């Protein structure tokens, strides 16, 4: 299934927390979007692998994505090595995205930085003819290199290279995040388990505050930010958002 955007997160919920508003916006504009989770989040303190799959499926439905799968790499122990690269190259060639969204280059959780480099390297290598992979039917895959690999902002703030207005879909975005009922604070549910860094009420408050802060930077209510190691080009000056009136 060819998609316009492939959003990759090392843990289920990374995508929802960081770029789901942008994905929802793109879907509403007619783009095809898929989500690829690298691990099952099995080292998470709260919930189980099964509940994470259920929550990821619910979040995918709320966002309206066209596909979602999990590569089942080892949570906490993934490496940027040949085996992991080949597994990811196969997925990139399967979805043939124009744009890949990936984890932050550096962040509080070490998996985020490791995954970001793994994704960037795999996207480049996926374009090399002499690296051979096969699809699920054991047929040779054609080489494919995404045009852009963009990194979303996660726990640690990074100065964005560009900011996307997500104001029209902000409530839908928050519903996708709150689909992870075992992971985040939700006043409508009582989930037992030890309190964690992300299960405190203040964590989601910070997620909302970040969106407001980025929105203020461009004169809108809510926004998401991205970084890029490649210069971003635009086709029209009319795509620019003025932050002052």
C-alpha positions in Angstrom: 0.0 0.0 0.0 1.6 3.2 -1.2 1.1 6.2 1.2 2.0 9.8 1.1 3.2 9.9 4.7 4.6 7.2 6.9 4.7 8.2 10.6 7.2 6.0 12.6 7.4 5.8 16.3 9.6 3.5 18.4 6.7 3.1 21.0 3.0 3.0 20.4 1.7 6.5 21.4 4.9 8.4 20.2 3.1 9.4 17.0 -0.1 10.4 18.8 1.7 12.6 21.3 3.9 14.4 18.8 2.4 14.6 15.3 -1.2 13.2 15.3 -2.7 16.6 14.7 -0.6 17.0 11.5 -1.6 13.5 10.4 -5.2 14.2 10.9 -4.9 17.4 8.9 -3.2 15.6 6.0 -5.8 12.9 6.0 -8.6 15.4 5.9 -6.9 17.0 2.9 -7.0 13.7 1.0 -3.5 12.3 1.8 -2.9 8.6 2.5 -1.2 8.1 5.9 0.1 5.0 7.7 1.7 4.5 11.1 4.5 2.2 11.9 5.3 1.3 15.5 8.8 -0.2 15.9 8.2 -1.9 19.3 5.3 -3.1 21.3 6.2 -0.9 24.2 6.6 -4.0 26.4 8.9 -2.4 28.9 6.2 0.2 29.8 5.4 0.2 33.5 1.6 0.4 33.0 -0.6 -1.7 30.8 0.4 -4.8 28.8 1.4 -5.6 25.2 -2.3 -6.6 24.5 -3.7 -3.3 25.9 -1.1 -1.4 23.9 -2.3 -3.0 20.7 -5.9 -2.3 21.6 -5.2 1.3 22.4 -3.1 1.8 19.2 -5.9 0.4 17.1 -8.4 2.7 18.8 -6.1 5.7 18.3 -5.6 4.8 14.6 -9.4 4.7 14.1 -9.7 8.1 15.8 -7.0 9.6 13.5 -8.4 7.9 10.4 -5.1 6.5 9.2 -5.1 4.1 6.3 -2.9 1.4 7.9 -0.9 0.6 11.1 1.5 -2.2 11.9 4.1 -3.1 14.5 7.6 -4.4 13.6 8.0 -6.0 17.1 11.6 -4.9 17.6 12.7 -5.2 21.2 11.7 -2.3 23.4 14.7 -0.7 25.0 17.2 -2.8 23.0 16.7 -1.9 19.4 20.0 -1.1 17.5 20.9 0.7 14.4 22.4 -2.4 12.9 22.0 -4.4 9.7 19.2 -6.6 10.9 17.1 -3.7 12.2 17.8 -1.7 9.1 16.8 -4.4 6.7 13.5 -4.9 8.6 12.8 -1.2 8.3 13.9 -1.0 4.7 11.4 -3.7 3.8 8.6 -1.6 5.5 9.7 1.6 3.7 9.7 -0.1 0.4 6.3 -1.6 1.2 4.6 1.7 1.9 6.7 3.9 -0.5 6.1 7.1 1.4 7.0 10.5 0.1 7.5 11.9 3.6 8.6 10.0 6.7 7.9 11.4 10.2 10.3 10.0 12.8 11.2 10.3 16.5 13.1 13.3 17.9 16.9 13.2 17.3 17.6 13.6 21.0 15.1 13.2 23.9 14.6 12.1 27.5 14.0 8.4 26.4 17.1 6.9 24.8 15.0 4.8 22.4 13.8 8.0 20.7 17.2 9.2 19.6 18.3 5.6 18.6 15.1 5.2 16.6 15.4 8.5 14.8 18.9 7.6 13.5 17.8 4.1 12.6 14.9 5.6 10.5 17.1 8.2 8.8 19.7 5.7 7.8 17.2 3.1 6.7 15.4 5.6 4.5 18.6 6.4 2.7 19.6 2.7 2.4 16.1 1.8 1.1 17.0 3.8 -2.1 20.1 1.6 -2.9 19.5 -0.9 -5.7 22.0 -3.4 -4.4 20.3 -3.9 -1.1 17.9 -6.7 -1.7 14.6 -7.3 0.2 11.5 -9.2 -0.4 7.8 -8.5 0.4 5.5 -10.6 2.4 4.9 -12.8 -0.6 8.7 -13.4 -1.1 8.7 -11.2 -4.2 11.7 -8.8 -4.8 11.0 -5.2 -3.7 11.9 -2.2 -5.7 14.2 0.4 -4.2 12.5 3.5 -2.6 13.8 6.6 -0.9 11.5 9.0 0.7 11.9 12.7 -0.3 11.9 13.9 3.3 12.6 12.5 6.7 11.2 14.9 9.3 11.6 14.6 13.1 8.8 15.5 15.5 9.4 17.2 18.8 8.9 15.0 21.9 9.6 15.5 25.6 12.6 17.8 25.4 11.8 21.0 23.5 13.8 21.6 20.3 13.7 24.7 18.1 11.4 23.7 15.2 12.4 24.2 11.6 8.7 24.6 10.7 5.4 24.6 12.6 2.1 23.2 11.5 -1.3 24.7 12.5 -3.4 21.9 14.0 -6.1 24.2 15.6 -9.1 22.7 13.6 -8.3 19.2 14.7 -6.9 19.7 18.1 -9.8 18.0 20.0 -9.6 15.0 17.7 -5.8 14.9 18.3 -6.4 14.8 22.1 -8.9 12.0 21.8 -6.3 10.0 19.9 -3.8 10.5 22.7 -6.4 9.7 25.4 -7.1 6.4 23.6 -4.1 5.1 25.6 -6.1 4.8 28.8 -3.5 2.7 30.6 -0.7 5.2 29.9 -2.1 8.7 30.4 -4.3 10.4 33.0 -8.0 10.2 32.1 -10.6 11.5 34.6 -13.2 9.2 33.0 -11.4 6.0 33.7 -9.8 4.5 36.8 -6.7 2.5 35.7 -4.8 0.8 38.5 -1.0 0.8 38.4 2.0 2.7 39.7 2.2 6.4 38.8 4.7 7.1 36.1 6.2 10.2 34.4 3.6 10.1 31.7 0.6 9.0 33.8 0.5 12.2 35.9 -2.2 14.8 35.0 0.5 17.4 34.6 2.0 15.4 31.6 -1.1 15.9 29.4 -1.3 19.5 30.6 2.2 20.0 29.3 1.3 18.4 26.0 -1.6 21.0 25.6 0.7 23.8 26.7 3.4 22.8 24.1 0.7 22.9 21.4 -0.4 26.3 22.6 3.2 27.6 22.8 4.0 26.5 19.2 0.6 27.9 18.0 1.4 31.3 19.5 4.7 31.3 17.5 2.7 31.4 14.3 -0.4 33.2 15.5 -2.8 30.3 15.8 -4.4 28.4 18.7 -2.5 25.1 18.5 0.4 23.7 16.5 3.0 21.0 16.2 6.7 21.5 15.4 9.2 19.5 13.3 12.9 19.6 12.6 14.7 18.6 9.4 18.3 17.9 8.5 17.4 18.8 4.9 16.4 22.3 3.6 12.6 22.6 3.3 11.3 23.9 0.0 7.8 25.4 -0.7 5.9 25.8 -4.0 4.1 29.0 -3.1 4.6 31.9 -0.8 0.9 31.8 -0.1 1.6 28.6 2.0 3.3 30.8 4.6 1.3 31.6 7.8 1.7 35.2 9.1 2.0 35.3 12.9 0.9 38.9 13.1 -2.1 40.8 11.7 
